[in-house]
Each structure stands twice: as structure tokens, then as C-alpha cells.
Amino acid sequence: MTNSKRRKGLATASALLGGMLVLTACSGGNDAAGGGESTAQAKADEAAAKKASEADIKITPADGSDDASINNAAKVTVSKGTLTGVTMTTASGAAVAGQISADKKSWAPSGQLERATTYKVAATAKDSEGRDAHENASFTTVAPDHSFIGNFTPESGSTVGVGMPVSINFDKAITNKAAVQKGITVTSSSGQDVVGHWFSPNRLDFRPEQYWQAGSTVTMKLALDGVEGTSGVYGVQQKTVTFKIGRNQVSYVDAKTKQMKVTQDGKTIKTIPVSAGAPDHTTYQGQMVMSEKFTQTRMNGATVGFKDSDGKGEYDIKDVPHAIRLTTSGTFIHGNYWGVPSVFGSVNTSHGCVGLQDKKGANDPNTPAAWFYNHSIVGDVVVVQNTGDRTVSPDNGLNGWNMSWAQWKAGSAI
């Protein structure tokens, strides 16, 4: 071997050996240092763990949730400890009232949450040794586009007449009618069988076969939270509504005799002269339920199709007294101060309403219209006969009583 070759071979060997030494040194150096740091960290972690609270807080819905329920989804619970404080706020900082349970194991908001709102929850708890634990979360409730609600009548706690149905109008068209109807139960203390009827994808009414029994209590339970009304759209309501049925009052208007008989429990308590629809503007016939009462209101013919050649209403009376609505389309039974007293009981002169003698201002309690108004409640029934017009449509107002029981039940989805 020449000297030059020998030098090259030694250089190569030296380089390889040097590389091995470097690699060994790097590896060995890391192991030694890592072992020391790892041991120290482990001891620190162990010490911290011993000092950490054992209280375990759970917030629902989970952090980052969307489309959360507005009813009972929000809740804070704790195990191995007790809650010491919970705050819920909207994204804008508005506080939400809530209460910790007596055993200090849970917390819930006091009322219903708002739709399409982001809420932040911060909770603190202590374990048996007094060590604090903290948890935070935020979630967003279901948006209106993804949810539906039902606006219903009558109001909870009200007293209504024997003809008052439960009527629910949904803000979204319902396609899963059976699922929604199953989420609503209506019962009466009288034991009457109550059935629902769909007038449209947006309207569901409930009633018994005959008028409600006087003095009974009706209960409606809405269990619609999470019920899919149509694809991707869910209910949010969860509540119980109760209302009472008052005395049994039904009034009978005879357009032929121009008289109205007011009955209670089938007995006539008063007969009142009336003026119904004129021959060219006859009044609907049938059973009509009072849905609204106004001491005074405006009635403009243009709003119900009675216009003159100039497009203005054939009448526009801005202070009609003692007005009670019978149909959505504009049929009322109301006071009339502009007609001469002799027309009541003798001539039908109205544009389709039923008029009773009254005085301007609605401040004379002795007029027939005032008496009837003061002795009527929403839900009372007015039966109109012998007008020559057709029977009112069952969905024109709260007038489903104009359907037979078989027809009514045929409109149920369950």
C-alpha cells in the first residue's frame, strides 16, 4: 500500500469513527438529560395531581354545540363535589337567571332560552377538601330557520266558553303531521274524547264531539322539543297549558224573525232584537265561536271587499261599539248606533254582520249591545240561522263545529 492510499484509508476510517462518536454522543447526551428532566416533570405532575380538585364538572350542551334546545338542554352537574357558582351569559354579556339545586349537585336556567343565541357558561365546584375546579363552555341554540313553534289559543289560565277549540298555528308548514300531533295531548277533566284535526300544514285544532262541559278544565301538553316537523326543522316547545270552561252559553240568531235568543244551559235568559245581513249581503249561517272582543273598533268595508266605484270602502266606521269577532273574514256581532231603533227586530240592513241597538261611545251599559257584550266571553257560541247564505267554512275562524264528528276525525293524522 502506498503512503497516499494508506492516508486515504485512515482518513475514511477516522471519518466513520468520528460519525459514530458524534451519533453516540448525541444519543447518549439526550438520554441522560431527558431522563433527568422527565423524572423531575413526573414528580411535578404527581404533586400537582395530588393538589388538584377531585370535583368533576359537566356542562351540557357540550362546548361548541349548535342547534341546542331552548328548553331543558342547558344544565351543569358535578360529581365528587358541590357546585359553588354558575354564571350563564349571552354573547353580549346579558346575564341568564338560574338556580343551583338544594343538594348543590346541579344547576339549570330558570326559564326558556332564546332561539339563535350563543350562551357562555362558567362553573366552579369544590371537592371534599375544599379544592376548586373550574369548567367553561359555550353553545348556540337552534335557529328559527331550523325550528318551528306553534302559536296557540286560548291562553293558559283563561276562562272561555264551551265552544272554544284549542287552535294551533305553526310558523312552518308541517309535513310530519303524525309526529307533531303525537307530541300534543289535549285532555278534559270531564273525560270527553278530544281529537285533533289538520285544516292545513300550518293549522291543527282540537275539540270534543260536543261542546266542552261547563265548569271543566282542559289541559294541553306540548312535548314538541326535538320533534322533526319537516326535514331539518325541529320543534322547540315544551310546556303545559290549562284553561277553564265557563258557563254554557249559546246564542241563536234567527235572520228571519230578526231575534236572538241567549241561552244558558239550554234555557233562554234573554231575547234581543237584531238586524242581520241585508238580502244582497247575507250573513253566513252555522255555529260561530267568539274569538275576540273589542269595546270599540274600526270597520272599513274596503278591508273585506266592499268598495265603491272610487275604490273606497262602502262604509268606514271608526268607533263601532261592543264588537265581537265571529269569523276571520270579518263577520262580527256588534253594537249599531247609526241605525234607527226601529230596524232592530224588523229589517236586515247590514253588510253581513249581526247588529244590536247601541249608543255611540260604548258607554251606556243599558243598551242591548252592551248587555250582550258584558255577558259574553271568548269561546261562547253564536248559531246563525235562516239567512239564505251558505254555512260558514269550518276554518274561517274557530268554527270547526260545522263539521260532523266523522269529518272531524278524518282530519286527524293519528
C-alpha positions as CSV (number, residue, x, y, z in Angstrom):
1,M,0.0,0.0,0.0
2,T,1.4,3.4,-0.9
3,N,1.5,6.2,1.7
4,S,-1.2,8.1,-0.2
5,K,-3.5,5.2,-0.2
6,R,-2.8,4.5,3.5
7,R,-3.6,8.1,4.4
8,K,-6.9,8.0,2.5
9,G,-7.9,4.8,4.2
10,L,-7.1,6.2,7.6
11,A,-9.0,9.4,6.8
12,T,-12.0,7.4,5.8
13,A,-11.9,5.3,8.9
14,S,-11.5,8.3,11.0
15,A,-14.5,10.0,9.5
16,L,-16.6,6.9,10.0
17,L,-15.5,6.6,13.5
18,G,-16.0,10.2,14.1
19,G,-19.5,10.0,12.8
20,M,-20.2,7.1,15.1
21,L,-18.8,9.0,18.0
22,V,-20.9,12.0,17.2
23,L,-24.1,9.9,16.8
24,T,-23.3,8.1,20.1
25,A,-22.6,11.4,21.8
26,C,-25.9,13.0,20.6
27,S,-28.0,9.9,21.6
28,G,-26.2,9.4,24.9
29,G,-26.4,13.1,25.8
30,N,-30.2,13.3,25.1
31,D,-30.9,10.1,27.1
32,A,-29.0,11.4,30.1
33,A,-30.6,14.9,30.1
34,G,-34.1,13.6,29.2
35,G,-34.1,11.2,32.0
36,G,-33.4,13.9,34.5
37,E,-36.0,16.3,33.1
38,S,-38.6,13.5,32.7
39,T,-38.2,12.4,36.3
40,A,-38.5,16.0,37.6
41,Q,-41.5,16.6,35.4
42,A,-43.2,13.4,36.5
43,K,-42.7,14.4,40.2
44,A,-44.1,17.8,39.5
45,D,-47.1,16.3,37.7
46,E,-47.7,13.9,40.5
47,A,-47.5,16.7,43.1
48,A,-49.9,18.8,41.0
49,A,-52.3,15.9,40.7
50,K,-52.4,15.5,44.4
51,K,-53.3,19.1,44.8
52,A,-56.0,19.1,42.0
53,S,-59.7,19.1,42.9
54,E,-61.5,15.8,42.5
55,A,-64.7,17.6,41.7
56,D,-65.8,16.8,38.1
57,I,-68.0,19.4,36.4
58,K,-70.0,18.6,33.3
59,I,-71.7,21.3,31.2
60,T,-74.4,20.4,28.6
61,P,-74.7,21.0,25.8
62,A,-71.1,20.3,25.1
63,D,-68.8,23.2,24.3
64,G,-69.2,24.3,20.7
65,S,-72.7,22.7,20.2
66,D,-75.1,24.2,17.6
67,D,-78.9,23.8,17.4
68,A,-79.2,23.3,21.1
69,S,-82.7,23.1,22.6
70,I,-84.1,26.2,24.2
71,N,-85.9,24.2,26.9
72,N,-84.0,21.7,29.0
73,A,-80.7,21.2,27.2
74,A,-78.7,23.7,29.4
75,K,-77.5,22.1,32.6
76,V,-74.5,21.9,34.8
77,T,-73.8,18.9,37.0
78,V,-71.0,17.9,39.4
79,S,-69.7,14.6,40.8
80,K,-67.3,14.2,43.7
81,G,-68.0,17.7,44.8
82,T,-70.6,20.5,45.1
83,L,-71.3,23.5,42.9
84,T,-70.3,26.8,44.4
85,G,-71.1,29.1,41.5
86,V,-72.5,29.1,37.9
87,T,-72.9,32.0,35.6
88,M,-74.6,31.9,32.2
89,T,-74.5,34.9,29.8
90,T,-75.3,35.7,26.3
91,A,-72.5,36.6,23.9
92,S,-73.4,40.2,24.5
93,G,-72.9,39.8,28.3
94,A,-76.6,39.7,29.4
95,A,-77.0,37.5,32.5
96,V,-79.3,34.5,32.4
97,A,-81.0,33.7,35.7
98,G,-80.6,30.2,37.1
99,Q,-80.5,28.2,40.3
100,I,-78.3,25.6,42.0
101,S,-80.2,22.6,43.3
102,A,-80.7,22.1,47.0
103,D,-78.0,19.4,47.1
104,K,-75.6,21.6,45.1
105,K,-75.1,18.9,42.5
106,S,-76.8,20.6,39.6
107,W,-77.8,24.0,38.1
108,A,-80.3,24.9,35.4
109,P,-81.5,28.2,33.9
110,S,-84.8,29.4,35.4
111,G,-86.6,29.9,32.1
112,Q,-86.7,29.2,28.5
113,L,-83.7,30.3,26.4
114,E,-83.9,32.3,23.2
115,R,-83.5,30.9,19.8
116,A,-80.4,31.6,17.7
117,T,-78.5,32.8,20.7
118,T,-74.9,32.0,21.8
119,Y,-74.6,31.3,25.6
120,K,-71.5,31.1,27.7
121,V,-71.4,29.1,30.9
122,A,-68.7,29.3,33.7
123,A,-69.0,26.9,36.6
124,T,-67.0,26.4,39.8
125,A,-67.1,23.5,42.3
126,K,-65.3,22.3,45.4
127,D,-64.4,18.8,46.4
128,S,-64.5,17.4,49.9
129,E,-61.2,19.0,50.7
130,G,-62.3,22.4,49.6
131,R,-60.2,22.4,46.4
132,D,-61.7,24.4,43.4
133,A,-62.5,23.0,40.0
134,H,-63.5,25.2,37.0
135,E,-65.2,24.5,33.7
136,N,-66.3,26.7,30.8
137,A,-68.3,26.1,27.7
138,S,-70.3,27.9,25.1
139,F,-73.1,26.7,22.8
140,T,-75.7,28.2,20.4
141,T,-79.4,27.4,20.4
142,V,-81.4,26.3,17.5
143,A,-82.0,29.0,14.8
144,P,-85.6,29.9,13.6
145,D,-84.8,28.5,10.2
146,H,-84.2,25.1,11.8
147,S,-87.1,25.2,14.2
148,F,-90.8,25.6,14.4
149,I,-93.2,26.9,17.1
150,G,-97.0,26.8,17.4
151,N,-98.9,29.9,18.4
152,F,-102.0,28.7,20.2
153,T,-105.3,29.9,21.6
154,P,-106.7,30.1,24.2
155,E,-104.2,31.4,26.7
156,S,-103.2,29.5,29.7
157,G,-105.2,30.4,32.8
158,S,-108.1,31.8,30.9
159,T,-111.8,31.0,31.2
160,V,-113.6,30.5,27.9
161,G,-116.9,29.5,26.5
162,V,-118.0,25.9,25.7
163,G,-117.2,26.3,22.0
164,M,-113.6,27.2,22.3
165,P,-111.3,24.8,20.5
166,V,-107.6,24.5,21.0
167,S,-106.2,26.1,17.8
168,I,-102.5,25.9,17.0
169,N,-100.9,27.8,14.1
170,F,-97.4,26.7,13.3
171,D,-94.9,29.1,11.8
172,K,-93.6,26.5,9.4
173,A,-95.6,24.1,7.2
174,I,-95.6,20.7,8.9
175,T,-95.1,17.6,6.7
176,N,-94.6,15.1,9.6
177,K,-98.1,15.6,10.9
178,A,-98.4,12.4,12.8
179,A,-95.1,13.0,14.7
180,V,-96.2,16.5,15.6
181,Q,-99.7,15.6,16.6
182,K,-98.4,12.8,18.8
183,G,-96.4,15.5,20.6
184,I,-99.5,17.3,21.6
185,T,-102.1,15.9,24.0
186,V,-105.4,17.7,25.0
187,T,-107.5,16.3,27.8
188,S,-110.5,17.4,29.7
189,S,-111.4,16.9,33.4
190,S,-114.9,15.9,32.0
191,G,-113.4,12.8,30.4
192,Q,-114.6,13.9,26.9
193,D,-112.7,12.3,24.0
194,V,-110.6,15.1,22.3
195,V,-109.4,14.7,18.7
196,G,-107.1,16.8,16.5
197,H,-107.9,18.0,13.0
198,W,-105.5,19.4,10.5
199,F,-107.0,22.3,8.5
200,S,-103.7,22.8,6.7
201,P,-100.0,22.1,7.1
202,N,-99.9,25.1,9.4
203,R,-103.0,24.7,11.5
204,L,-104.1,22.0,13.9
205,D,-107.3,22.3,16.1
206,F,-108.6,20.1,18.9
207,R,-112.1,19.6,20.1
208,P,-114.5,17.0,21.6
209,E,-117.6,15.7,19.7
210,Q,-119.9,18.0,21.6
211,Y,-119.2,21.4,23.2
212,W,-117.0,21.3,26.3
213,Q,-118.8,20.6,29.5
214,A,-119.4,23.7,31.6
215,G,-117.0,24.0,34.6
216,S,-114.5,21.6,33.3
217,T,-110.7,22.1,33.0
218,V,-108.8,21.5,29.7
219,T,-105.1,20.7,29.7
220,M,-102.8,20.8,26.7
221,K,-99.3,19.4,26.9
222,L,-96.8,20.4,24.2
223,A,-93.9,17.9,24.0
224,L,-92.5,19.2,20.7
225,D,-88.9,19.8,21.7
226,G,-86.8,17.9,19.2
227,V,-89.7,16.6,17.2
228,E,-89.0,16.9,13.4
229,G,-91.9,18.8,11.8
230,T,-90.4,18.8,8.4
231,S,-87.0,17.9,7.0
232,G,-84.3,19.5,9.2
233,V,-86.8,21.6,11.1
234,Y,-87.5,20.7,14.8
235,G,-89.9,21.7,17.5
236,V,-88.7,23.7,20.5
237,Q,-91.8,24.0,22.7
238,Q,-92.2,22.0,25.9
239,K,-95.0,23.3,28.2
240,T,-98.3,22.6,29.8
241,V,-101.3,24.9,29.2
242,T,-104.6,24.8,31.2
243,F,-107.8,26.7,30.8
244,K,-111.3,26.6,32.3
245,I,-114.6,26.3,30.6
246,G,-117.2,28.7,32.0
247,R,-121.0,28.5,32.0
248,N,-122.7,27.0,28.9
249,Q,-123.9,30.0,26.9
250,V,-125.1,29.6,23.3
251,S,-127.0,32.3,21.4
252,Y,-129.3,31.7,18.5
253,V,-129.7,34.4,15.8
254,D,-132.8,33.9,13.5
255,A,-132.4,36.2,10.5
256,K,-136.0,35.5,9.5
257,T,-137.6,36.7,12.8
258,K,-134.7,39.2,13.5
259,Q,-134.4,38.0,17.0
260,M,-131.6,36.5,19.1
261,K,-132.2,34.1,22.0
262,V,-129.4,33.9,24.5
263,T,-129.4,30.6,26.4
264,Q,-127.6,29.2,29.3
265,D,-127.7,25.5,30.0
266,G,-130.4,25.4,27.3
267,K,-132.7,27.9,28.9
268,T,-133.4,31.3,27.3
269,I,-132.3,34.1,29.6
270,K,-132.8,37.0,27.2
271,T,-134.2,37.8,23.7
272,I,-132.7,40.6,21.8
273,P,-133.9,42.2,18.5
274,V,-131.2,42.2,15.8
275,S,-130.6,43.3,12.3
276,A,-128.6,40.8,10.2
277,G,-127.2,40.9,6.7
278,A,-129.4,42.6,4.0
279,P,-130.7,40.4,1.2
280,D,-127.7,41.4,-1.1
281,H,-125.2,40.9,1.8
282,T,-126.5,38.0,3.7
283,T,-124.9,36.7,6.9
284,Y,-123.1,33.3,7.0
285,Q,-125.1,30.5,8.6
286,G,-123.8,28.0,11.1
287,Q,-122.1,27.7,14.5
288,M,-119.7,30.5,15.1
289,V,-117.3,30.9,18.1
290,M,-116.4,34.2,19.6
291,S,-112.7,34.7,19.1
292,E,-112.1,38.4,20.0
293,K,-113.9,41.2,21.8
294,F,-113.4,45.0,21.3
295,T,-115.1,47.7,23.3
296,Q,-114.8,49.8,20.2
297,T,-113.1,49.2,16.8
298,R,-112.9,50.5,13.3
299,M,-114.8,48.7,10.5
300,N,-113.8,49.6,6.9
301,G,-115.7,47.9,4.1
302,A,-112.6,48.1,1.8
303,T,-110.8,45.6,4.0
304,V,-113.4,42.9,3.4
305,G,-114.2,43.6,-0.3
306,F,-117.0,46.2,0.0
307,K,-115.7,49.0,-2.2
308,D,-117.4,51.8,-4.1
309,S,-116.5,53.0,-7.6
310,D,-113.7,55.1,-6.2
311,G,-112.1,52.1,-4.5
312,K,-113.0,53.3,-1.1
313,G,-115.0,51.3,1.5
314,E,-118.8,51.4,1.2
315,Y,-118.6,52.1,4.9
316,D,-115.8,53.2,7.2
317,I,-117.0,53.5,10.8
318,K,-114.1,54.2,13.2
319,D,-115.9,53.6,16.5
320,V,-118.1,50.5,16.2
321,P,-119.1,49.7,19.8
322,H,-119.2,46.3,21.5
323,A,-117.8,44.3,18.7
324,I,-117.3,40.6,18.9
325,R,-115.5,38.7,16.1
326,L,-117.1,35.5,14.7
327,T,-115.0,34.8,11.6
328,T,-111.5,35.6,10.4
329,S,-113.1,37.1,7.2
330,G,-114.9,39.9,9.1
331,T,-118.2,38.7,10.5
332,F,-119.0,40.4,13.8
333,I,-121.9,40.7,16.2
334,H,-121.7,44.3,17.3
335,G,-123.4,47.4,18.5
336,N,-125.0,49.7,16.0
337,Y,-125.7,53.4,16.9
338,W,-126.2,54.8,13.4
339,G,-129.3,52.8,12.5
340,V,-132.7,54.0,13.7
341,P,-134.0,51.9,16.6
342,S,-137.0,50.7,14.5
343,V,-134.8,48.5,12.3
344,F,-133.8,46.1,15.1
345,G,-136.2,43.2,15.1
346,S,-137.8,44.3,11.8
347,V,-135.3,44.8,8.9
348,N,-132.0,43.2,8.0
349,T,-129.7,46.0,6.9
350,S,-126.1,45.1,7.5
351,H,-123.3,44.0,5.1
352,G,-123.2,40.6,6.7
353,C,-122.7,41.3,10.4
354,V,-125.3,41.0,13.1
355,G,-126.2,44.4,14.6
356,L,-127.7,45.1,18.1
357,Q,-129.0,48.5,19.2
358,D,-126.3,50.6,20.9
359,K,-125.2,54.2,21.6
360,K,-122.1,56.0,20.3
361,G,-119.2,55.8,22.6
362,A,-120.0,52.4,24.1
363,N,-120.5,53.9,27.5
364,D,-124.2,53.1,28.1
365,P,-124.4,49.8,29.9
366,N,-128.2,49.7,29.4
367,T,-128.2,49.1,25.7
368,P,-128.9,45.6,24.3
369,A,-125.5,45.5,22.7
370,A,-123.7,46.5,25.9
371,W,-125.7,43.8,27.8
372,F,-124.8,41.1,25.4
373,Y,-121.1,42.2,25.3
374,N,-120.8,42.2,29.0
375,H,-122.5,38.8,29.3
376,S,-120.3,37.1,26.7
377,I,-116.8,35.6,26.8
378,V,-114.4,34.4,24.2
379,G,-115.4,30.9,23.3
380,D,-119.2,31.4,23.5
381,V,-121.1,30.2,20.5
382,V,-123.5,32.1,18.3
383,V,-125.6,30.0,16.0
384,V,-126.9,31.9,13.0
385,Q,-129.9,30.6,11.1
386,N,-132.3,31.3,8.2
387,T,-130.1,33.8,6.4
388,G,-130.2,32.2,3.0
389,D,-126.4,32.2,2.8
390,R,-124.1,29.2,2.9
391,T,-122.7,27.6,6.1
392,V,-119.5,29.3,7.3
393,S,-116.3,27.4,6.4
394,P,-115.0,25.5,9.4
395,D,-111.6,27.1,9.1
396,N,-113.0,30.6,8.8
397,G,-112.4,31.5,12.5
398,L,-112.7,28.9,15.2
399,N,-115.7,27.3,13.6
400,G,-114.8,23.6,13.3
401,W,-118.2,22.7,14.9
402,N,-119.7,23.0,11.5
403,M,-118.1,19.6,10.6
404,S,-119.6,16.3,11.6
405,W,-117.7,14.2,14.1
406,A,-116.8,11.7,11.3
407,Q,-115.4,14.6,9.1
408,W,-113.5,16.0,12.1
409,K,-111.8,12.7,12.9
410,A,-110.9,12.1,9.3
411,G,-108.6,15.1,9.5
412,S,-106.5,13.6,12.3
413,A,-103.0,12.3,11.4
414,I,-103.1,9.6,14.1
